[in-house]
């Protein structure tokens, strides 16, 4: 068994515990240390500074690898607010793959969705009366740098707000921005063992929820 932290990362928070880029008179940016007081855990993967949503942390290297390894293609679900009313053609392009500077993206699932009932972003997304916005759900199985933003821009609909809702079987359900909870999960069995392999899925029970 291993412990996994499900954290709802706020907007403009680094997905690390220190701001390595702070220098001189620059004000340090918010980090995980401002929200989590749990020693020995590290993010399994990353989430951009200007993105929000689910970030998983653990102290178990095998579990980190299972979650973050590109080879294992764990699906990630994003809720994306874009500029403009997204078209069927753009959704088709996103689903089939978009050509970016570092190559063609893998096939994805892209569907229109209603605006989710979620926490307000601080600061709020820029609003313009003459430009509508819309939401889509995008499920991808890779992690190119700033991939979702680049995909929607290439399809003609710049991203305004980006929230990661799900990684594998774990979701943000019940977590406000800045909150986390702990779950226990089964680690995959070692290849050298004869017992039936376990599966790194959702915990059998939630231990507790903490606010920052």
ABEGO torsion letter per residue (X at the ends): XBBBBBBBBBBGBBABABBAABBEABBBBBBAAAABBBBGBBBBEBBBAABBEBBBBBABAAAAAAAABAAAGBBBBBBBBBBEBBBAAAAAAAAAEBBBAAEBBBBBBBBBBBBBBBBBBOBBBBBBAABBBBBBBBBBABBBBGAAAAAAAAAGBBBABBBBABBEABBABGBBBGBBBBBBBBBBBBAABABBBBBBBBBABBABBBBX
